């Protein structure tokens, strides 16, 4: 009997951590879980990390090749293998998530596999995603959240585009609704629509609660002059000062952190209505897809 590989690819902020902990705790002899492990300090040599590193850098390694071979052998021996890594759907400057998915699909095309996507209404998750990425955002995105929401990195919540990608790649995608991951447990087979996994119970912990107020404001750090260091010309100037006058650089750095464009505090960071409506329509489309499957 041939097994199967399930790759949970996210997106972020859809109870991915809870699902990862639940999958790791699963005691079924049918299932082998190969990461991500929580906390992530435990994840340094997991198969999930090795696969993500391979597709994000577009460069393999002996360790990554061994990880792929391990998965191949397990599935050939009849095991159901699970990998979970929401970073597959995280945009990076050198690796858009569409590129990562294309590379992953190419590398695993000889192994029977299915992509698992956790389904959550975008309006409930986008402000939390903005808050999570805030420290690494540009000055413009910090001061104008609408620039962040219109960025292609938020396409990971365009579920219709994910379905379109799967059709082009001729790969299978199934959805687990967020509601399953906020209960204490759920039946894995029922959630995936797979009779062969029915009766396998996944115990779900409660983790990673966002910092919000009742009016859905988000707690954000101050925006300082130091944030201008992400601008190319400013960064080059700072590097030059650091090289020729290190002590002056340290003084300027301290001063830039004390000069604020905007103070820290709770702020409303709602997405633009047209972007939110588009993403919510994609969610409703896939929700109907999920309901039709379970009918």
Secondary structure, DSSP 4 states (H G I P E B T S, - for coil): ---EEEEEEE-TTSSHHHHHHHHHH---TTEEE----SSGGGGTT-HHHHHHHHHHHT---HHHHHHHHHHHHHHHTT-EEEEE-GGGGS-BTTB-HHHHHHHHHHHTTTS-EEEEEEE--HHHHHHHHHHHHGGGS-HHHHH-HHHHHTSGGGGGG-HHHHHHHHHHHT-EEEEEEGGGGGSSEEEHHHHHT-GGGTT-EEE--------B-TT--EEEPPEEGGGGGGSHHHHHHHHHHHHH-HHHHHHHHHHHHHSEEE--EEE--PPPHHHHHHHHHHHHHHHHHHHHHH-
